[in-house]
Amino acid sequence: MAPTYKANQVNFINRLAYSFHPPRRGDVVAIKLAGTHVMYLKRIVGLPGETVAFTKGRLLINGEVLPEPYLAYGCNWEHEPELVGQDEYYVVGDNRSMDFFDHEQGRTTRERIVGKIVL
């Protein structure tokens, strides 16, 4: 998630953030991997039922370019459109300098989203 968040930084998770509304596009969330202490920090870019694609490094949601002012530098990612399921969110980090397939990104279920990261 660099440069938004630094490695080995302590982050706080608001576990109640989604008690009254679903996760929103642009939210930085903690996603549990194994147990309660191993998590990824990722940004939600795709919502349930949307199509997500990357063309020439630009993020497309349902075929429309999504502005991403939080990115410090661009990328050259190419990825065919992918439909996000009804209980899923498409998440990706802000550091997109590495190859698409070397980057941890993709769909995650709502159940795996622990909460919203608090700055």
MDAnalysis code that builds the backbone (N, CA, C; Angstrom):
import MDAnalysis as mda
import numpy as np

u = mda.Universe.empty(357, n_residues=119, atom_resindex=np.repeat(np.arange(119), 3), trajectory=True)
u.add_TopologyAttr("name", ["N", "CA", "C"] * 119)
u.add_TopologyAttr("resid", np.arange(1, 120))
u.add_TopologyAttr("resname", ["MET", "ALA", "PRO", "THR", "TYR", "LYS", "ALA", "ASN", "GLN", "VAL", "ASN", "PHE", "ILE", "ASN", "ARG", "LEU", "ALA", "TYR", "SER", "PHE", "HIS", "PRO", "PRO", "ARG", "ARG", "GLY", "ASP", "VAL", "VAL", "ALA", "ILE", "LYS", "LEU", "ALA", "GLY", "THR", "HIS", "VAL", "MET", "TYR", "LEU", "LYS", "ARG", "ILE", "VAL", "GLY", "LEU", "PRO", "GLY", "GLU", "THR", "VAL", "ALA", "PHE", "THR", "LYS", "GLY", "ARG", "LEU", "LEU", "ILE", "ASN", "GLY", "GLU", "VAL", "LEU", "PRO", "GLU", "PRO", "TYR", "LEU", "ALA", "TYR", "GLY", "CYS", "ASN", "TRP", "GLU", "HIS", "GLU", "PRO", "GLU", "LEU", "VAL", "GLY", "GLN", "ASP", "GLU", "TYR", "TYR", "VAL", "VAL", "GLY", "ASP", "ASN", "ARG", "SER", "MET", "ASP", "PHE", "PHE", "ASP", "HIS", "GLU", "GLN", "GLY", "ARG", "THR", "THR", "ARG", "GLU", "ARG", "ILE", "VAL", "GLY", "LYS", "ILE", "VAL", "LEU"])
u.atoms.positions = np.array([
    [0.817, -1.211, 0.000],
    [0.000, 0.000, 0.000],
    [0.849, 1.260, 0.000],
    [2.154, 1.109, -0.205],
    [2.993, 2.291, -0.299],
    [2.555, 3.109, -1.515],
    [2.614, 4.365, -1.497],
    [3.134, 5.235, -0.461],
    [2.081, 5.649, 0.572],
    [0.830, 5.196, 0.403],
    [-0.230, 5.587, 1.335],
    [0.071, 5.115, 2.746],
    [0.521, 3.864, 2.864],
    [0.892, 3.290, 4.162],
    [2.285, 2.703, 4.031],
    [3.091, 2.840, 5.073],
    [4.463, 2.331, 5.060],
    [4.529, 0.928, 5.653],
    [5.515, 0.159, 5.238],
    [5.724, -1.187, 5.764],
    [6.024, -1.121, 7.255],
    [5.562, -2.091, 7.994],
    [5.792, -2.228, 9.435],
    [5.189, -1.084, 10.255],
    [4.262, -0.368, 9.695],
    [3.579, 0.717, 10.394],
    [2.410, 0.118, 11.179],
    [2.115, 0.666, 12.336],
    [0.964, 0.223, 13.119],
    [-0.270, 0.933, 12.573],
    [-1.302, 0.154, 12.261],
    [-2.550, 0.704, 11.743],
    [-3.696, 0.270, 12.631],
    [-4.681, 1.116, 12.748],
    [-5.861, 0.798, 13.545],
    [-7.013, 0.452, 12.622],
    [-7.791, -0.547, 13.024],
    [-8.912, -1.018, 12.225],
    [-10.209, -0.680, 12.943],
    [-11.095, 0.008, 12.247],
    [-12.423, 0.278, 12.776],
    [-13.298, -0.919, 12.393],
    [-13.483, -1.831, 13.333],
    [-14.255, -3.050, 13.074],
    [-15.759, -2.785, 13.027],
    [-16.188, -1.608, 13.450],
    [-17.610, -1.271, 13.440],
    [-17.994, -0.419, 12.219],
    [-17.037, -0.093, 11.392],
    [-17.267, 0.819, 10.266],
    [-18.391, 0.358, 9.342],
    [-18.555, -0.934, 9.194],
    [-19.545, -1.437, 8.247],
    [-20.755, -2.052, 8.930],
    [-21.018, -1.626, 10.155],
    [-22.198, -2.093, 10.877],
    [-23.488, -1.518, 10.292],
    [-23.401, -0.305, 9.733],
    [-24.611, 0.369, 9.265],
    [-24.630, 0.621, 7.763],
    [-23.524, 0.347, 7.079],
    [-23.478, 0.486, 5.618],
    [-22.404, -0.451, 5.079],
    [-22.533, -0.859, 3.825],
    [-21.534, -1.755, 3.248],
    [-20.229, -1.019, 2.942],
    [-19.155, -1.756, 2.719],
    [-17.896, -1.120, 2.317],
    [-18.101, -0.293, 1.045],
    [-17.324, 0.777, 0.933],
    [-17.467, 1.706, -0.193],
    [-16.200, 1.743, -1.033],
    [-16.386, 2.117, -2.290],
    [-15.240, 2.270, -3.183],
    [-14.293, 3.316, -2.608],
    [-13.006, 3.032, -2.639],
    [-11.995, 3.957, -2.127],
    [-11.588, 3.678, -0.692],
    [-12.392, 2.915, 0.033],
    [-12.034, 2.575, 1.416],
    [-10.788, 1.697, 1.439],
    [-9.888, 1.958, 2.378],
    [-8.748, 1.072, 2.618],
    [-9.178, 0.159, 3.754],
    [-9.114, -1.138, 3.497],
    [-9.642, -2.121, 4.442],
    [-8.594, -3.150, 4.826],
    [-8.842, -3.791, 5.966],
    [-8.027, -4.924, 6.405],
    [-8.769, -6.183, 5.989],
    [-8.035, -7.102, 5.347],
    [-8.613, -8.355, 4.879],
    [-7.896, -9.490, 5.584],
    [-8.653, -10.313, 6.302],
    [-8.012, -11.396, 7.053],
    [-7.599, -12.524, 6.119],
    [-6.408, -13.035, 6.404],
    [-5.863, -14.159, 5.640],
    [-5.909, -15.425, 6.476],
    [-5.241, -15.377, 7.625],
    [-5.176, -16.539, 8.514],
    [-5.230, -16.026, 9.944],
    [-6.248, -16.399, 10.665],
    [-6.374, -15.929, 12.037],
    [-6.721, -14.459, 12.091],
    [-6.507, -13.867, 13.240],
    [-6.870, -12.457, 13.417],
    [-5.695, -11.502, 13.301],
    [-4.480, -12.019, 13.124],
    [-3.307, -11.149, 13.106],
    [-2.595, -11.091, 11.764],
    [-2.997, -11.908, 10.812],
    [-2.377, -11.887, 9.494],
    [-3.388, -11.289, 8.525],
    [-3.096, -10.051, 8.074],
    [-4.045, -9.336, 7.228],
    [-3.329, -8.570, 6.128],
    [-4.066, -8.319, 5.062],
    [-3.626, -7.430, 3.991],
    [-4.315, -6.095, 4.164],
    [-3.649, -5.036, 3.759],
    [-4.284, -3.728, 3.626],
    [-4.458, -3.497, 2.134],
    [-5.701, -3.282, 1.714],
    [-5.995, -3.067, 0.298],
    [-7.074, -2.014, 0.160],
    [-7.148, -1.433, -1.034],
    [-8.166, -0.425, -1.327],
    [-9.285, -1.088, -2.139],
    [-10.525, -0.812, -1.768],
    [-11.667, -1.328, -2.518],
    [-11.843, -0.472, -3.773],
    [-11.800, -1.132, -4.946],
    [-12.016, -0.406, -6.201],
    [-13.257, -0.903, -6.929],
    [-13.629, -2.166, -6.737],
    [-14.789, -2.727, -7.410],
    [-15.830, -3.198, -6.416],
    [-17.083, -2.865, -6.682],
    [-18.189, -3.226, -5.799],
    [-18.955, -4.428, -6.366],
    [-19.796, -5.066, -5.547],
    [-20.552, -6.227, -6.018],
    [-21.328, -5.938, -7.308],
    [-21.204, -6.867, -8.263],
    [-21.928, -6.751, -9.525],
    [-21.245, -5.922, -10.593],
    [-20.110, -5.294, -10.281],
    [-19.402, -4.473, -11.265],
    [-18.385, -5.300, -12.037],
    [-17.957, -4.764, -13.170],
    [-16.895, -5.366, -13.965],
    [-15.636, -4.525, -13.778],
    [-14.521, -5.182, -13.459],
    [-13.245, -4.503, -13.219],
    [-12.244, -4.947, -14.282],
    [-11.510, -3.993, -14.859],
    [-10.475, -4.296, -15.844],
    [-9.359, -3.264, -15.721],
    [-8.189, -3.602, -16.255],
    [-7.075, -2.667, -16.342],
    [-6.634, -2.612, -17.794],
    [-6.520, -1.386, -18.333],
    [-6.052, -1.179, -19.700],
    [-5.023, -0.070, -19.685],
    [-3.813, -0.392, -20.154],
    [-2.702, 0.569, -20.171],
    [-2.497, 1.186, -18.793],
    [-2.690, 0.379, -17.752],
    [-2.470, 0.829, -16.387],
    [-3.618, 1.609, -15.781],
    [-4.670, 1.794, -16.528],
    [-5.826, 2.542, -16.013],
    [-6.912, 1.573, -15.566],
    [-7.526, 1.881, -14.439],
    [-8.589, 1.055, -13.877],
    [-9.914, 1.408, -14.533],
    [-10.607, 0.380, -15.034],
    [-11.912, 0.578, -15.647],
    [-12.968, -0.153, -14.824],
    [-14.025, 0.560, -14.463],
    [-15.169, -0.015, -13.768],
    [-16.345, 0.066, -14.735],
    [-16.878, -1.101, -15.081],
    [-17.980, -1.175, -16.061],
    [-17.631, -0.425, -17.344],
    [-16.357, -0.508, -17.761],
    [-15.898, 0.113, -19.003],
    [-15.535, 1.580, -18.910],
    [-15.733, 2.199, -17.749],
    [-15.413, 3.618, -17.560],
    [-14.149, 3.769, -16.714],
    [-13.265, 4.679, -17.108],
    [-12.031, 4.921, -16.363],
    [-12.372, 5.517, -14.997],
    [-11.780, 4.938, -13.952],
    [-11.969, 5.450, -12.594],
    [-10.762, 6.306, -12.222],
    [-10.944, 7.581, -11.924],
    [-9.817, 8.415, -11.482],
    [-9.265, 7.879, -10.158],
    [-7.946, 7.834, -10.038],
    [-7.308, 7.339, -8.822],
    [-6.257, 8.343, -8.349],
    [-6.668, 9.423, -7.713],
    [-5.728, 10.463, -7.290],
    [-4.764, 10.009, -6.203],
    [-5.035, 8.903, -5.540],
    [-4.179, 8.404, -4.466],
    [-2.947, 7.672, -4.988],
    [-2.857, 7.401, -6.289],
    [-1.686, 6.719, -6.841],
    [-0.550, 7.711, -7.039],
    [0.634, 7.351, -6.538],
    [1.798, 8.230, -6.672],
    [2.455, 8.074, -8.036],
    [2.337, 6.889, -8.629],
    [2.932, 6.639, -9.938],
    [2.083, 5.608, -10.663],
    [2.168, 5.642, -11.967],
    [1.333, 4.778, -12.792],
    [1.879, 3.374, -12.938],
    [1.202, 2.608, -13.752],
    [1.633, 1.241, -14.023],
    [1.258, 0.906, -15.460],
    [1.607, -0.287, -15.871],
    [1.287, -0.709, -17.236],
    [0.410, -1.964, -17.236],
    [-0.402, -2.116, -16.237],
    [-1.210, -3.323, -16.099],
    [-2.211, -3.488, -17.229],
    [-2.385, -4.741, -17.635],
    [-3.400, -5.137, -18.598],
    [-4.117, -6.339, -17.998],
    [-5.441, -6.261, -17.899],
    [-6.221, -7.382, -17.359],
    [-7.625, -7.321, -17.949],
    [-8.058, -8.445, -18.474],
    [-9.388, -8.542, -19.073],
    [-10.470, -8.228, -18.043],
    [-11.636, -7.777, -18.486],
    [-12.742, -7.505, -17.562],
    [-13.101, -8.732, -16.732],
    [-13.325, -8.498, -15.457],
    [-13.650, -9.557, -14.500],
    [-14.878, -9.122, -13.706],
    [-15.893, -9.971, -13.675],
    [-17.119, -9.653, -12.960],
    [-16.941, -9.927, -11.470],
    [-17.321, -8.963, -10.641],
    [-17.253, -9.101, -9.188],
    [-18.584, -9.700, -8.732],
    [-18.517, -10.769, -7.930],
    [-19.713, -11.464, -7.465],
    [-20.568, -10.624, -6.531],
    [-21.738, -11.136, -6.196],
    [-22.696, -10.380, -5.386],
    [-22.248, -10.150, -3.946],
    [-21.417, -11.009, -3.393],
    [-20.921, -10.823, -2.024],
    [-19.418, -10.572, -2.030],
    [-18.923, -9.991, -3.124],
    [-17.486, -9.787, -3.281],
    [-17.155, -8.325, -3.532],
    [-15.880, -8.011, -3.286],
    [-15.326, -6.692, -3.569],
    [-13.996, -6.917, -4.266],
    [-13.636, -6.045, -5.204],
    [-12.343, -6.142, -5.864],
    [-11.408, -5.180, -5.154],
    [-10.303, -5.716, -4.671],
    [-9.355, -4.915, -3.899],
    [-7.980, -4.942, -4.555],
    [-7.256, -3.852, -4.384],
    [-5.912, -3.739, -4.946],
    [-5.139, -2.728, -4.105],
    [-3.833, -2.883, -4.064],
    [-2.997, -1.944, -3.325],
    [-2.694, -0.698, -4.140],
    [-2.172, 0.314, -3.486],
    [-1.820, 1.565, -4.156],
    [-0.457, 1.500, -4.835],
    [0.385, 0.552, -4.449],
    [1.710, 0.408, -5.052],
    [1.593, -0.531, -6.244],
    [1.515, 0.031, -7.426],
    [1.310, -0.783, -8.627],
    [2.526, -0.769, -9.538],
    [3.696, -0.587, -8.953],
    [4.916, -0.531, -9.753],
    [5.374, -1.912, -10.213],
    [4.926, -2.971, -9.541],
    [5.327, -4.319, -9.934],
    [4.355, -4.890, -10.956],
    [4.720, -6.013, -11.559],
    [3.903, -6.684, -12.558],
    [2.548, -7.082, -11.970],
    [1.509, -7.060, -12.773],
    [0.150, -7.377, -12.333],
    [0.083, -8.712, -11.592],
    [0.718, -9.747, -12.136],
    [0.619, -11.083, -11.542],
    [1.505, -11.267, -10.312],
    [2.398, -10.319, -10.048],
    [3.220, -10.353, -8.839],
    [2.567, -9.581, -7.691],
    [1.476, -8.909, -7.974],
    [0.790, -8.047, -7.014],
    [-0.395, -8.798, -6.415],
    [-0.545, -8.747, -5.103],
    [-1.694, -9.370, -4.450],
    [-2.910, -8.472, -4.644],
    [-3.839, -8.911, -5.448],
    [-5.050, -8.153, -5.731],
    [-6.118, -9.128, -6.179],
    [-7.342, -8.658, -6.274],
    [-8.422, -9.493, -6.776],
    [-9.671, -9.413, -5.926],
    [-10.510, -10.417, -6.089],
    [-11.795, -10.428, -5.394],
    [-11.661, -11.011, -3.995],
    [-12.425, -10.454, -3.086],
    [-12.506, -10.984, -1.727],
    [-13.961, -10.917, -1.293],
    [-14.332, -11.802, -0.404],
    [-15.712, -11.798, 0.082],
    [-15.878, -10.764, 1.196],
    [-17.101, -10.358, 1.406],
    [-17.416, -9.397, 2.466],
    [-17.009, -9.963, 3.822],
    [-17.158, -11.264, 3.983],
    [-16.837, -11.937, 5.252],
    [-15.373, -11.766, 5.652],
    [-14.472, -11.661, 4.687],
    [-13.040, -11.530, 4.974],
    [-12.612, -10.104, 5.280],
    [-13.475, -9.121, 5.022],
    [-13.151, -7.728, 5.318],
    [-13.395, -7.479, 6.799],
    [-12.314, -7.230, 7.531],
    [-12.384, -7.058, 8.990],
    [-12.921, -5.676, 9.350],
    [-12.482, -4.660, 8.624],
    [-12.914, -3.304, 8.924],
    [-12.139, -2.301, 8.100],
    [-12.423, -1.039, 8.362],
    [-11.799, 0.065, 7.631],
    [-10.579, 0.556, 8.400],
    [-9.520, 0.847, 7.673],
    [-8.291, 1.363, 8.285],
    [-8.503, 2.823, 8.666],
    [-8.079, 3.164, 9.882],
    [-8.189, 4.521, 10.394],
    [-6.814, 5.158, 10.305],
    [-6.723, 6.329, 9.687],
    [-5.419, 7.004, 9.571],
    [-4.961, 7.530, 10.901],
])
